[in-house]
Amino acid sequence: MPAPASSSKNPRLYPPDFVDADELAYRLSCSKSTVSSYVARGLLPKPMRIGDLVRWRWSTVDKFIGALETEADSHADADDPYLKGVQRGAPAEASH
């Protein structure tokens, strides 16, 4: 996916604090439609309006994703068949 036009015209020394849908999609390496879908599904925060602009505060997006990661990690352990097997103990090996 090519970099947004703003990034190629004015290379930044640091990431912007507020990003539009193009920049957010670029930073997440996905399409704008995926960003919209994730917002609708609650996987990304809703954007804010600054005048006529629709923007996400990158720090909020980063924290939101971090919270989802933490939540997913706690649920993943409960559903992981490998971890369930380890917790039960290894079955006795069959003799051949």
N, CA, C and O atoms as a CHARMM CRD file, in Angstrom:
* protein
*
  384
    1    1 MET  N      0.85700  -1.17400   0.00000 PROA 1      0.00000
    2    1 MET  CA     0.00000   0.00000   0.00000 PROA 1      0.00000
    3    1 MET  C      0.90100   1.23600   0.00000 PROA 1      0.00000
    4    1 MET  O      1.77100   1.35100   0.86400 PROA 1      0.00000
    5    2 PRO  N      0.72100   2.14500  -0.92800 PROA 2      0.00000
    6    2 PRO  CA     1.58000   3.33300  -0.97900 PROA 2      0.00000
    7    2 PRO  C      1.28200   4.27400   0.18900 PROA 2      0.00000
    8    2 PRO  O      0.18300   4.28400   0.74300 PROA 2      0.00000
    9    3 ALA  N      2.29100   5.05700   0.54000 PROA 3      0.00000
   10    3 ALA  CA     2.13500   6.03600   1.62300 PROA 3      0.00000
   11    3 ALA  C      1.14900   7.11500   1.21100 PROA 3      0.00000
   12    3 ALA  O      1.06200   7.46000   0.03200 PROA 3      0.00000
   13    4 PRO  N      0.39400   7.66000   2.18600 PROA 4      0.00000
   14    4 PRO  CA    -0.50900   8.76400   1.85500 PROA 4      0.00000
   15    4 PRO  C      0.26100   9.91600   1.22400 PROA 4      0.00000
   16    4 PRO  O      1.44500  10.11200   1.49800 PROA 4      0.00000
   17    5 ALA  N     -0.42700  10.67600   0.37500 PROA 5      0.00000
   18    5 ALA  CA     0.21700  11.77500  -0.34800 PROA 5      0.00000
   19    5 ALA  C      0.89100  12.75500   0.59800 PROA 5      0.00000
   20    5 ALA  O      1.96700  13.26500   0.28800 PROA 5      0.00000
   21    6 SER  N      0.27300  13.03200   1.75800 PROA 6      0.00000
   22    6 SER  CA     0.85300  14.00800   2.68500 PROA 6      0.00000
   23    6 SER  C      2.20400  13.54600   3.19700 PROA 6      0.00000
   24    6 SER  O      3.08300  14.36600   3.46300 PROA 6      0.00000
   25    7 SER  N      2.37800  12.23000   3.33800 PROA 7      0.00000
   26    7 SER  CA     3.64900  11.71400   3.83700 PROA 7      0.00000
   27    7 SER  C      4.75500  11.83100   2.80100 PROA 7      0.00000
   28    7 SER  O      5.91000  12.07200   3.15100 PROA 7      0.00000
   29    8 SER  N      4.40900  11.66000   1.51300 PROA 8      0.00000
   30    8 SER  CA     5.44600  11.71900   0.48900 PROA 8      0.00000
   31    8 SER  C      5.82900  13.16100   0.14800 PROA 8      0.00000
   32    8 SER  O      6.96600  13.41300  -0.24900 PROA 8      0.00000
   33    9 LYS  N      4.89200  14.11800   0.29700 PROA 9      0.00000
   34    9 LYS  CA     5.20000  15.51600   0.00200 PROA 9      0.00000
   35    9 LYS  C      6.00300  16.16200   1.11700 PROA 9      0.00000
   36    9 LYS  O      6.96900  16.88100   0.86200 PROA 9      0.00000
   37   10 ASN  N      5.60100  15.90500   2.34800 PROA 10     0.00000
   38   10 ASN  CA     6.26000  16.47800   3.52000 PROA 10     0.00000
   39   10 ASN  C      6.67700  15.37400   4.47300 PROA 10     0.00000
   40   10 ASN  O      5.93200  15.03500   5.39300 PROA 10     0.00000
   41   11 PRO  N      7.85300  14.81100   4.26900 PROA 11     0.00000
   42   11 PRO  CA     8.25500  13.74700   5.18600 PROA 11     0.00000
   43   11 PRO  C      8.34300  14.30200   6.61600 PROA 11     0.00000
   44   11 PRO  O      8.94200  15.34900   6.85800 PROA 11     0.00000
   45   12 ARG  N      7.74100  13.58300   7.53500 PROA 12     0.00000
   46   12 ARG  CA     7.71900  14.02800   8.92600 PROA 12     0.00000
   47   12 ARG  C      8.83700  13.37100   9.71600 PROA 12     0.00000
   48   12 ARG  O      9.23600  12.24000   9.43600 PROA 12     0.00000
   49   13 LEU  N      9.33100  14.09100  10.69500 PROA 13     0.00000
   50   13 LEU  CA    10.32600  13.52900  11.59200 PROA 13     0.00000
   51   13 LEU  C      9.65400  12.75300  12.71500 PROA 13     0.00000
   52   13 LEU  O     10.31000  11.98800  13.42200 PROA 13     0.00000
   53   14 TYR  N      8.35300  12.94400  12.88300 PROA 14     0.00000
   54   14 TYR  CA     7.59200  12.27100  13.92800 PROA 14     0.00000
   55   14 TYR  C      6.17700  12.04300  13.42000 PROA 14     0.00000
   56   14 TYR  O      5.71700  12.76200  12.53300 PROA 14     0.00000
   57   15 PRO  N      5.48200  11.05500  13.96600 PROA 15     0.00000
   58   15 PRO  CA     4.11200  10.81700  13.49700 PROA 15     0.00000
   59   15 PRO  C      3.17000  11.91100  13.97400 PROA 15     0.00000
   60   15 PRO  O      3.40300  12.50100  15.02900 PROA 15     0.00000
   61   16 PRO  N      2.11400  12.19200  13.22400 PROA 16     0.00000
   62   16 PRO  CA     1.16000  13.23400  13.63500 PROA 16     0.00000
   63   16 PRO  C      0.35800  12.77500  14.84700 PROA 16     0.00000
   64   16 PRO  O      0.12000  11.58100  15.02800 PROA 16     0.00000
   65   17 ASP  N     -0.05800  13.73200  15.67600 PROA 17     0.00000
   66   17 ASP  CA    -0.89200  13.41400  16.83700 PROA 17     0.00000
   67   17 ASP  C     -2.29500  13.02900  16.41300 PROA 17     0.00000
   68   17 ASP  O     -2.91400  12.16400  17.03300 PROA 17     0.00000
   69   18 PHE  N     -2.80900  13.66100  15.36000 PROA 18     0.00000
   70   18 PHE  CA    -4.13900  13.38500  14.83800 PROA 18     0.00000
   71   18 PHE  C     -4.00200  12.87000  13.41900 PROA 18     0.00000
   72   18 PHE  O     -3.24100  13.42500  12.62600 PROA 18     0.00000
   73   19 VAL  N     -4.73600  11.80700  13.09200 PROA 19     0.00000
   74   19 VAL  CA    -4.62400  11.21100  11.76400 PROA 19     0.00000
   75   19 VAL  C     -5.99800  11.10500  11.11200 PROA 19     0.00000
   76   19 VAL  O     -7.00900  10.91300  11.78800 PROA 19     0.00000
   77   20 ASP  N     -6.01700  11.23400   9.77700 PROA 20     0.00000
   78   20 ASP  CA    -7.25600  11.03500   9.03900 PROA 20     0.00000
   79   20 ASP  C     -7.37500   9.55100   8.67500 PROA 20     0.00000
   80   20 ASP  O     -6.50100   8.75400   9.01700 PROA 20     0.00000
   81   21 ALA  N     -8.44000   9.18900   7.99300 PROA 21     0.00000
   82   21 ALA  CA    -8.68900   7.78000   7.66400 PROA 21     0.00000
   83   21 ALA  C     -7.58400   7.19900   6.78200 PROA 21     0.00000
   84   21 ALA  O     -7.20000   6.04200   6.95000 PROA 21     0.00000
   85   22 ASP  N     -7.07000   8.00300   5.83900 PROA 22     0.00000
   86   22 ASP  CA    -5.97700   7.51800   4.97500 PROA 22     0.00000
   87   22 ASP  C     -4.73100   7.19500   5.79700 PROA 22     0.00000
   88   22 ASP  O     -4.13600   6.12900   5.64100 PROA 22     0.00000
   89   23 GLU  N     -4.34600   8.11700   6.66600 PROA 23     0.00000
   90   23 GLU  CA    -3.15000   7.92600   7.48700 PROA 23     0.00000
   91   23 GLU  C     -3.33600   6.76900   8.46900 PROA 23     0.00000
   92   23 GLU  O     -2.41300   5.98700   8.69400 PROA 23     0.00000
   93   24 LEU  N     -4.53300   6.66600   9.05000 PROA 24     0.00000
   94   24 LEU  CA    -4.80000   5.57400   9.99100 PROA 24     0.00000
   95   24 LEU  C     -4.71800   4.23100   9.27500 PROA 24     0.00000
   96   24 LEU  O     -4.12000   3.28400   9.78600 PROA 24     0.00000
   97   25 ALA  N     -5.31600   4.15200   8.10000 PROA 25     0.00000
   98   25 ALA  CA    -5.24300   2.92000   7.31300 PROA 25     0.00000
   99   25 ALA  C     -3.79100   2.59300   6.96200 PROA 25     0.00000
  100   25 ALA  O     -3.37500   1.43600   7.03100 PROA 25     0.00000
  101   26 TYR  N     -3.03600   3.60500   6.59000 PROA 26     0.00000
  102   26 TYR  CA    -1.61800   3.40200   6.26400 PROA 26     0.00000
  103   26 TYR  C     -0.85200   2.87100   7.47100 PROA 26     0.00000
  104   26 TYR  O     -0.08800   1.91300   7.36000 PROA 26     0.00000
  105   27 ARG  N     -1.06500   3.50600   8.62800 PROA 27     0.00000
  106   27 ARG  CA    -0.32400   3.11900   9.84100 PROA 27     0.00000
  107   27 ARG  C     -0.72600   1.73700  10.33800 PROA 27     0.00000
  108   27 ARG  O      0.06500   1.05400  10.98900 PROA 27     0.00000
  109   28 LEU  N     -1.95900   1.32100  10.03300 PROA 28     0.00000
  110   28 LEU  CA    -2.41000  -0.01600  10.42400 PROA 28     0.00000
  111   28 LEU  C     -2.21200  -1.03800   9.30200 PROA 28     0.00000
  112   28 LEU  O     -2.50000  -2.22300   9.47100 PROA 28     0.00000
  113   29 SER  N     -1.72000  -0.56700   8.16500 PROA 29     0.00000
  114   29 SER  CA    -1.48600  -1.41500   6.99000 PROA 29     0.00000
  115   29 SER  C     -2.76300  -2.13900   6.56700 PROA 29     0.00000
  116   29 SER  O     -2.79900  -3.36100   6.42300 PROA 29     0.00000
  117   30 CYS  N     -3.81100  -1.33300   6.37500 PROA 30     0.00000
  118   30 CYS  CA    -5.09200  -1.87800   5.92500 PROA 30     0.00000
  119   30 CYS  C     -5.76300  -0.84300   5.03200 PROA 30     0.00000
  120   30 CYS  O     -5.19600   0.21600   4.76300 PROA 30     0.00000
  121   31 SER  N     -6.96300  -1.15100   4.57800 PROA 31     0.00000
  122   31 SER  CA    -7.69400  -0.21900   3.71800 PROA 31     0.00000
  123   31 SER  C     -8.57700   0.70800   4.55900 PROA 31     0.00000
  124   31 SER  O     -8.83400   0.45200   5.73600 PROA 31     0.00000
  125   32 LYS  N     -9.03200   1.78500   3.92600 PROA 32     0.00000
  126   32 LYS  CA    -9.96700   2.69500   4.60800 PROA 32     0.00000
  127   32 LYS  C    -11.26800   1.97500   4.94100 PROA 32     0.00000
  128   32 LYS  O    -11.88200   2.25700   5.97000 PROA 32     0.00000
  129   33 SER  N    -11.69400   1.05700   4.09200 PROA 33     0.00000
  130   33 SER  CA   -12.93200   0.32700   4.38100 PROA 33     0.00000
  131   33 SER  C    -12.76400  -0.57200   5.60700 PROA 33     0.00000
  132   33 SER  O    -13.71600  -0.78600   6.35700 PROA 33     0.00000
  133   34 THR  N    -11.55700  -1.09500   5.80800 PROA 34     0.00000
  134   34 THR  CA   -11.29100  -1.88800   7.01200 PROA 34     0.00000
  135   34 THR  C    -11.35100  -0.99500   8.23900 PROA 34     0.00000
  136   34 THR  O    -11.89200  -1.39900   9.26900 PROA 34     0.00000
  137   35 VAL  N    -10.80600   0.20800   8.14800 PROA 35     0.00000
  138   35 VAL  CA   -10.89000   1.15800   9.26000 PROA 35     0.00000
  139   35 VAL  C    -12.35400   1.41100   9.60500 PROA 35     0.00000
  140   35 VAL  O    -12.73200   1.35500  10.77500 PROA 35     0.00000
  141   36 SER  N    -13.17900   1.68700   8.59800 PROA 36     0.00000
  142   36 SER  CA   -14.60500   1.94100   8.82400 PROA 36     0.00000
  143   36 SER  C    -15.28600   0.73400   9.46700 PROA 36     0.00000
  144   36 SER  O    -16.08200   0.88100  10.39400 PROA 36     0.00000
  145   37 SER  N    -14.96900  -0.44100   8.97200 PROA 37     0.00000
  146   37 SER  CA   -15.54600  -1.66600   9.51100 PROA 37     0.00000
  147   37 SER  C    -15.13900  -1.87300  10.97100 PROA 37     0.00000
  148   37 SER  O    -15.96600  -2.23300  11.80800 PROA 37     0.00000
  149   38 TYR  N    -13.86300  -1.64300  11.26800 PROA 38     0.00000
  150   38 TYR  CA   -13.36800  -1.82600  12.64100 PROA 38     0.00000
  151   38 TYR  C    -14.00400  -0.82400  13.59100 PROA 38     0.00000
  152   38 TYR  O    -14.29400  -1.16100  14.73900 PROA 38     0.00000
  153   39 VAL  N    -14.22500   0.40100  13.13200 PROA 39     0.00000
  154   39 VAL  CA   -14.90400   1.39700  13.96600 PROA 39     0.00000
  155   39 VAL  C    -16.32400   0.92000  14.25300 PROA 39     0.00000
  156   39 VAL  O    -16.77300   0.97000  15.39800 PROA 39     0.00000
  157   40 ALA  N    -17.03100   0.46000  13.22900 PROA 40     0.00000
  158   40 ALA  CA   -18.40900  -0.01200  13.38700 PROA 40     0.00000
  159   40 ALA  C    -18.48400  -1.21300  14.32800 PROA 40     0.00000
  160   40 ALA  O    -19.45500  -1.36000  15.07000 PROA 40     0.00000
  161   41 ARG  N    -17.46100  -2.07300  14.30100 PROA 41     0.00000
  162   41 ARG  CA   -17.44900  -3.27800  15.14300 PROA 41     0.00000
  163   41 ARG  C    -16.87400  -3.01700  16.53400 PROA 41     0.00000
  164   41 ARG  O    -16.87300  -3.91000  17.38200 PROA 41     0.00000
  165   42 GLY  N    -16.38600  -1.80300  16.77100 PROA 42     0.00000
  166   42 GLY  CA   -15.83200  -1.47900  18.08000 PROA 42     0.00000
  167   42 GLY  C    -14.38800  -1.90100  18.26600 PROA 42     0.00000
  168   42 GLY  O    -13.87700  -1.91600  19.38700 PROA 42     0.00000
  169   43 LEU  N    -13.72100  -2.24800  17.15500 PROA 43     0.00000
  170   43 LEU  CA   -12.31300  -2.63900  17.23900 PROA 43     0.00000
  171   43 LEU  C    -11.38200  -1.43200  17.17700 PROA 43     0.00000
  172   43 LEU  O    -10.20500  -1.52900  17.52500 PROA 43     0.00000
  173   44 LEU  N    -11.90900  -0.30500  16.73700 PROA 44     0.00000
  174   44 LEU  CA   -11.18900   0.96900  16.74100 PROA 44     0.00000
  175   44 LEU  C    -12.12100   2.01900  17.33200 PROA 44     0.00000
  176   44 LEU  O    -13.34100   1.89700  17.22800 PROA 44     0.00000
  177   45 PRO  N    -11.54900   3.05500  17.95500 PROA 45     0.00000
  178   45 PRO  CA   -12.39900   4.10500  18.51400 PROA 45     0.00000
  179   45 PRO  C    -13.05400   4.93300  17.41500 PROA 45     0.00000
  180   45 PRO  O    -12.58100   4.96900  16.27900 PROA 45     0.00000
  181   46 LYS  N    -14.14400   5.59500  17.77100 PROA 46     0.00000
  182   46 LYS  CA   -14.80100   6.49900  16.82300 PROA 46     0.00000
  183   46 LYS  C    -13.92800   7.73800  16.66600 PROA 46     0.00000
  184   46 LYS  O    -13.27500   8.17200  17.61500 PROA 46     0.00000
  185   47 PRO  N    -13.92200   8.30700  15.45400 PROA 47     0.00000
  186   47 PRO  CA   -13.13000   9.52200  15.23900 PROA 47     0.00000
  187   47 PRO  C    -13.80600  10.72900  15.87800 PROA 47     0.00000
  188   47 PRO  O    -14.97300  10.67300  16.26600 PROA 47     0.00000
  189   48 MET  N    -13.05200  11.82400  15.98100 PROA 48     0.00000
  190   48 MET  CA   -13.61600  13.08100  16.46700 PROA 48     0.00000
  191   48 MET  C    -13.67700  14.05900  15.32000 PROA 48     0.00000
  192   48 MET  O    -12.98400  13.90700  14.31400 PROA 48     0.00000
  193   49 ARG  N    -14.49700  15.04300  15.47800 PROA 49     0.00000
  194   49 ARG  CA   -14.61400  16.09700  14.47300 PROA 49     0.00000
  195   49 ARG  C    -13.91800  17.33700  15.00600 PROA 49     0.00000
  196   49 ARG  O    -14.19000  17.79100  16.11700 PROA 49     0.00000
  197   50 ILE  N    -13.01500  17.87800  14.19500 PROA 50     0.00000
  198   50 ILE  CA   -12.32300  19.12900  14.50800 PROA 50     0.00000
  199   50 ILE  C    -12.67300  20.06300  13.35600 PROA 50     0.00000
  200   50 ILE  O    -12.05100  20.00800  12.29500 PROA 50     0.00000
  201   51 GLY  N    -13.66300  20.91500  13.56500 PROA 51     0.00000
  202   51 GLY  CA   -14.16900  21.73700  12.46500 PROA 51     0.00000
  203   51 GLY  C    -14.76000  20.82900  11.41200 PROA 51     0.00000
  204   51 GLY  O    -15.66500  20.04500  11.69700 PROA 51     0.00000
  205   52 ASP  N    -14.25200  20.93000  10.19100 PROA 52     0.00000
  206   52 ASP  CA   -14.70900  20.07200   9.09500 PROA 52     0.00000
  207   52 ASP  C    -13.90100  18.78400   8.99000 PROA 52     0.00000
  208   52 ASP  O    -14.20400  17.93000   8.15700 PROA 52     0.00000
  209   53 LEU  N    -12.88800  18.64000   9.81600 PROA 53     0.00000
  210   53 LEU  CA   -11.99900  17.48600   9.73700 PROA 53     0.00000
  211   53 LEU  C    -12.50700  16.33400  10.59400 PROA 53     0.00000
  212   53 LEU  O    -13.05500  16.54700  11.67600 PROA 53     0.00000
  213   54 VAL  N    -12.32400  15.13000  10.10800 PROA 54     0.00000
  214   54 VAL  CA   -12.59700  13.92500  10.89000 PROA 54     0.00000
  215   54 VAL  C    -11.23800  13.29700  11.18300 PROA 54     0.00000
  216   54 VAL  O    -10.50100  12.92000  10.27200 PROA 54     0.00000
  217   55 ARG  N    -10.92500  13.19400  12.46600 PROA 55     0.00000
  218   55 ARG  CA    -9.59300  12.73200  12.85400 PROA 55     0.00000
  219   55 ARG  C     -9.64900  11.78100  14.03900 PROA 55     0.00000
  220   55 ARG  O    -10.57700  11.81000  14.84700 PROA 55     0.00000
  221   56 TRP  N     -8.61800  10.92800  14.11600 PROA 56     0.00000
  222   56 TRP  CA    -8.39300  10.08400  15.28500 PROA 56     0.00000
  223   56 TRP  C     -7.14600  10.60000  15.98400 PROA 56     0.00000
  224   56 TRP  O     -6.16600  10.95500  15.33000 PROA 56     0.00000
  225   57 ARG  N     -7.18100  10.64100  17.28600 PROA 57     0.00000
  226   57 ARG  CA    -5.96500  10.95000  18.05400 PROA 57     0.00000
  227   57 ARG  C     -5.17900   9.64000  18.09500 PROA 57     0.00000
  228   57 ARG  O     -5.67400   8.63200  18.60000 PROA 57     0.00000
  229   58 TRP  N     -3.95600   9.65500  17.56400 PROA 58     0.00000
  230   58 TRP  CA    -3.19100   8.42200  17.45600 PROA 58     0.00000
  231   58 TRP  C     -2.97300   7.78300  18.81900 PROA 58     0.00000
  232   58 TRP  O     -3.03500   6.55900  18.93200 PROA 58     0.00000
  233   59 SER  N     -2.72200   8.56700  19.84900 PROA 59     0.00000
  234   59 SER  CA    -2.48400   7.99000  21.17600 PROA 59     0.00000
  235   59 SER  C     -3.71700   7.22200  21.66600 PROA 59     0.00000
  236   59 SER  O     -3.58300   6.21000  22.35300 PROA 59     0.00000
  237   60 THR  N     -4.91300   7.69900  21.31600 PROA 60     0.00000
  238   60 THR  CA    -6.14800   7.00600  21.69200 PROA 60     0.00000
  239   60 THR  C     -6.27400   5.68800  20.93900 PROA 60     0.00000
  240   60 THR  O     -6.65500   4.66900  21.51500 PROA 60     0.00000
  241   61 VAL  N     -5.95300   5.71500  19.65100 PROA 61     0.00000
  242   61 VAL  CA    -5.98800   4.49000  18.84300 PROA 61     0.00000
  243   61 VAL  C     -5.00800   3.47400  19.42000 PROA 61     0.00000
  244   61 VAL  O     -5.34300   2.29800  19.56500 PROA 61     0.00000
  245   62 ASP  N     -3.81000   3.91800  19.74400 PROA 62     0.00000
  246   62 ASP  CA    -2.77600   3.03900  20.27900 PROA 62     0.00000
  247   62 ASP  C     -3.23400   2.40600  21.60000 PROA 62     0.00000
  248   62 ASP  O     -3.06500   1.20400  21.80100 PROA 62     0.00000
  249   63 LYS  N     -3.80500   3.20500  22.49000 PROA 63     0.00000
  250   63 LYS  CA    -4.30300   2.68200  23.76900 PROA 63     0.00000
  251   63 LYS  C     -5.46000   1.72500  23.55100 PROA 63     0.00000
  252   63 LYS  O     -5.54800   0.69600  24.22000 PROA 63     0.00000
  253   64 PHE  N     -6.34000   2.04900  22.63100 PROA 64     0.00000
  254   64 PHE  CA    -7.49900   1.21600  22.31600 PROA 64     0.00000
  255   64 PHE  C     -7.03900  -0.16200  21.85300 PROA 64     0.00000
  256   64 PHE  O     -7.55400  -1.18300  22.31000 PROA 64     0.00000
  257   65 ILE  N     -6.06800  -0.18400  20.94600 PROA 65     0.00000
  258   65 ILE  CA    -5.54000  -1.45300  20.43300 PROA 65     0.00000
  259   65 ILE  C     -4.84300  -2.21800  21.56000 PROA 65     0.00000
  260   65 ILE  O     -4.98000  -3.43600  21.66400 PROA 65     0.00000
  261   66 GLY  N     -4.10200  -1.50600  22.39700 PROA 66     0.00000
  262   66 GLY  CA    -3.44000  -2.14500  23.53800 PROA 66     0.00000
  263   66 GLY  C     -4.42700  -2.80500  24.48200 PROA 66     0.00000
  264   66 GLY  O     -4.17300  -3.90100  24.98200 PROA 66     0.00000
  265   67 ALA  N     -5.55400  -2.14800  24.72900 PROA 67     0.00000
  266   67 ALA  CA    -6.58800  -2.70900  25.60000 PROA 67     0.00000
  267   67 ALA  C     -7.21100  -3.95000  24.96200 PROA 67     0.00000
  268   67 ALA  O     -7.49400  -4.92800  25.65400 PROA 67     0.00000
  269   68 LEU  N     -7.42400  -3.91400  23.65200 PROA 68     0.00000
  270   68 LEU  CA    -7.96100  -5.08700  22.95800 PROA 68     0.00000
  271   68 LEU  C     -6.97300  -6.25300  23.03400 PROA 68     0.00000
  272   68 LEU  O     -7.36700  -7.40800  23.20000 PROA 68     0.00000
  273   69 GLU  N     -5.69100  -5.92900  22.91100 PROA 69     0.00000
  274   69 GLU  CA    -4.64600  -6.95200  22.99200 PROA 69     0.00000
  275   69 GLU  C     -4.67100  -7.62400  24.35600 PROA 69     0.00000
  276   69 GLU  O     -4.62100  -8.85000  24.45100 PROA 69     0.00000
  277   70 THR  N     -4.74800  -6.82300  25.41100 PROA 70     0.00000
  278   70 THR  CA    -4.77100  -7.34300  26.77400 PROA 70     0.00000
  279   70 THR  C     -6.00000  -8.21900  26.97900 PROA 70     0.00000
  280   70 THR  O     -5.91300  -9.30200  27.55700 PROA 70     0.00000
  281   71 GLU  N     -7.15200  -7.73800  26.49600 PROA 71     0.00000
  282   71 GLU  CA    -8.39500  -8.50000  26.61000 PROA 71     0.00000
  283   71 GLU  C     -8.29500  -9.80700  25.83500 PROA 71     0.00000
  284   71 GLU  O     -8.71500 -10.85600  26.32300 PROA 71     0.00000
  285   72 ALA  N     -7.74400  -9.74500  24.63900 PROA 72     0.00000
  286   72 ALA  CA    -7.61200 -10.94500  23.80400 PROA 72     0.00000
  287   72 ALA  C     -6.67200 -11.94500  24.46400 PROA 72     0.00000
  288   72 ALA  O     -6.92400 -13.14900  24.42900 PROA 72     0.00000
  289   73 ASP  N     -5.58900 -11.45600  25.06400 PROA 73     0.00000
  290   73 ASP  CA    -4.64600 -12.34700  25.73700 PROA 73     0.00000
  291   73 ASP  C     -5.31700 -13.09300  26.88000 PROA 73     0.00000
  292   73 ASP  O     -5.08100 -14.28800  27.05800 PROA 73     0.00000
  293   74 SER  N     -6.14900 -12.40800  27.65600 PROA 74     0.00000
  294   74 SER  CA    -6.79800 -13.05900  28.78900 PROA 74     0.00000
  295   74 SER  C     -7.82500 -14.08700  28.31700 PROA 74     0.00000
  296   74 SER  O     -7.99400 -15.12300  28.96000 PROA 74     0.00000
  297   75 HSD  N     -8.51400 -13.81700  27.20400 PROA 75     0.00000
  298   75 HSD  CA    -9.48200 -14.77200  26.67400 PROA 75     0.00000
  299   75 HSD  C     -8.78500 -15.90400  25.93400 PROA 75     0.00000
  300   75 HSD  O     -9.25500 -17.04200  25.94900 PROA 75     0.00000
  301   76 ALA  N     -7.68200 -15.60000  25.29800 PROA 76     0.00000
  302   76 ALA  CA    -6.97900 -16.61000  24.51800 PROA 76     0.00000
  303   76 ALA  C     -6.49200 -17.73500  25.41400 PROA 76     0.00000
  304   76 ALA  O     -6.54100 -18.90000  25.01900 PROA 76     0.00000
  305   77 ASP  N     -6.02500 -17.41300  26.60900 PROA 77     0.00000
  306   77 ASP  CA    -5.53800 -18.44000  27.51500 PROA 77     0.00000
  307   77 ASP  C     -6.63300 -19.44100  27.86500 PROA 77     0.00000
  308   77 ASP  O     -6.37200 -20.64100  27.94300 PROA 77     0.00000
  309   78 ALA  N     -7.85300 -18.95800  28.07600 PROA 78     0.00000
  310   78 ALA  CA    -8.95900 -19.82900  28.46100 PROA 78     0.00000
  311   78 ALA  C     -9.37600 -20.75300  27.32000 PROA 78     0.00000
  312   78 ALA  O     -9.84100 -21.86500  27.57000 PROA 78     0.00000
  313   79 ASP  N     -9.22100 -20.31700  26.09100 PROA 79     0.00000
  314   79 ASP  CA    -9.67500 -21.09400  24.93600 PROA 79     0.00000
  315   79 ASP  C     -8.55800 -21.86400  24.23700 PROA 79     0.00000
  316   79 ASP  O     -8.82500 -22.60200  23.28800 PROA 79     0.00000
  317   80 ASP  N     -7.33400 -21.70900  24.67900 PROA 80     0.00000
  318   80 ASP  CA    -6.19900 -22.32200  24.00000 PROA 80     0.00000
  319   80 ASP  C     -6.10400 -23.80800  24.35200 PROA 80     0.00000
  320   80 ASP  O     -5.82600 -24.14400  25.50300 PROA 80     0.00000
  321   81 PRO  N     -6.33100 -24.71800  23.37300 PROA 81     0.00000
  322   81 PRO  CA    -6.29300 -26.15100  23.67900 PROA 81     0.00000
  323   81 PRO  C     -4.91300 -26.60800  24.15600 PROA 81     0.00000
  324   81 PRO  O     -4.81100 -27.52700  24.96900 PROA 81     0.00000
  325   82 TYR  N     -3.86300 -25.97700  23.66000 PROA 82     0.00000
  326   82 TYR  CA    -2.51800 -26.34500  24.10100 PROA 82     0.00000
  327   82 TYR  C     -2.35300 -26.05300  25.58400 PROA 82     0.00000
  328   82 TYR  O     -1.87600 -26.89400  26.34600 PROA 82     0.00000
  329   83 LEU  N     -2.76100 -24.82600  25.99100 PROA 83     0.00000
  330   83 LEU  CA    -2.62800 -24.46700  27.39900 PROA 83     0.00000
  331   83 LEU  C     -3.52100 -25.33100  28.28400 PROA 83     0.00000
  332   83 LEU  O     -3.13400 -25.67200  29.40200 PROA 83     0.00000
  333   84 LYS  N     -4.71300 -25.68900  27.80000 PROA 84     0.00000
  334   84 LYS  CA    -5.58800 -26.58200  28.57000 PROA 84     0.00000
  335   84 LYS  C     -4.90200 -27.92300  28.79900 PROA 84     0.00000
  336   84 LYS  O     -4.96400 -28.48400  29.89300 PROA 84     0.00000
  337   85 GLY  N     -4.25100 -28.42900  27.76300 PROA 85     0.00000
  338   85 GLY  CA    -3.53000 -29.70000  27.88800 PROA 85     0.00000
  339   85 GLY  C     -2.37800 -29.60200  28.86600 PROA 85     0.00000
  340   85 GLY  O     -2.16400 -30.51200  29.66700 PROA 85     0.00000
  341   86 VAL  N     -1.64000 -28.51600  28.81300 PROA 86     0.00000
  342   86 VAL  CA    -0.52000 -28.31200  29.73400 PROA 86     0.00000
  343   86 VAL  C     -1.03800 -28.23700  31.16900 PROA 86     0.00000
  344   86 VAL  O     -0.43600 -28.81100  32.07700 PROA 86     0.00000
  345   87 GLN  N     -2.15100 -27.53300  31.37700 PROA 87     0.00000
  346   87 GLN  CA    -2.70300 -27.40200  32.72200 PROA 87     0.00000
  347   87 GLN  C     -3.18800 -28.74400  33.26900 PROA 87     0.00000
  348   87 GLN  O     -3.07700 -29.00100  34.46700 PROA 87     0.00000
  349   88 ARG  N     -3.72500 -29.60100  32.39400 PROA 88     0.00000
  350   88 ARG  CA    -4.19800 -30.93000  32.82600 PROA 88     0.00000
  351   88 ARG  C     -3.02100 -31.86700  33.06300 PROA 88     0.00000
  352   88 ARG  O     -3.12900 -32.82900  33.82300 PROA 88     0.00000
  353   89 GLY  N     -1.92700 -31.59200  32.42800 PROA 89     0.00000
  354   89 GLY  CA    -0.76700 -32.48000  32.51600 PROA 89     0.00000
  355   89 GLY  C     -0.66500 -33.30600  31.24800 PROA 89     0.00000
  356   89 GLY  O     -1.66300 -33.58300  30.58200 PROA 89     0.00000
  357   90 ALA  N      0.53800 -33.68500  30.93600 PROA 90     0.00000
  358   90 ALA  CA     0.76100 -34.45500  29.70600 PROA 90     0.00000
  359   90 ALA  C      0.21900 -35.86000  29.86600 PROA 90     0.00000
  360   90 ALA  O      0.40700 -36.47300  30.91700 PROA 90     0.00000
  361   91 PRO  N     -0.45600 -36.39200  28.84000 PROA 91     0.00000
  362   91 PRO  CA    -0.93800 -37.77500  28.93000 PROA 91     0.00000
  363   91 PRO  C      0.23600 -38.73500  28.91200 PROA 91     0.00000
  364   91 PRO  O      1.29100 -38.43700  28.35100 PROA 91     0.00000
  365   92 ALA  N      0.04800 -39.86200  29.51600 PROA 92     0.00000
  366   92 ALA  CA     1.10300 -40.87100  29.53500 PROA 92     0.00000
  367   92 ALA  C      1.37500 -41.31500  28.09400 PROA 92     0.00000
  368   92 ALA  O      0.45000 -41.51100  27.30500 PROA 92     0.00000
  369   93 GLU  N      2.64200 -41.46700  27.77500 PROA 93     0.00000
  370   93 GLU  CA     2.99000 -41.87900  26.41500 PROA 93     0.00000
  371   93 GLU  C      2.61800 -43.33800  26.21100 PROA 93     0.00000
  372   93 GLU  O      2.81100 -44.17200  27.09500 PROA 93     0.00000
  373   94 ALA  N      2.09600 -43.62500  25.05900 PROA 94     0.00000
  374   94 ALA  CA     1.74600 -45.00200  24.72700 PROA 94     0.00000
  375   94 ALA  C      3.01000 -45.77900  24.43800 PROA 94     0.00000
  376   94 ALA  O      3.91000 -45.27900  23.76400 PROA 94     0.00000
  377   95 SER  N      3.08300 -46.99500  24.94000 PROA 95     0.00000
  378   95 SER  CA     4.27700 -47.81300  24.64800 PROA 95     0.00000
  379   95 SER  C      4.09600 -48.50800  23.32300 PROA 95     0.00000
  380   95 SER  O      2.99900 -48.95600  22.98900 PROA 95     0.00000
  381   96 HSD  N      5.15500 -48.59600  22.58000 PROA 96     0.00000
  382   96 HSD  CA     5.08300 -49.19300  21.24400 PROA 96     0.00000
  383   96 HSD  C      5.69000 -50.54300  21.25900 PROA 96     0.00000
  384   96 HSD  O      5.72900 -51.21400  20.22700 PROA 96     0.00000
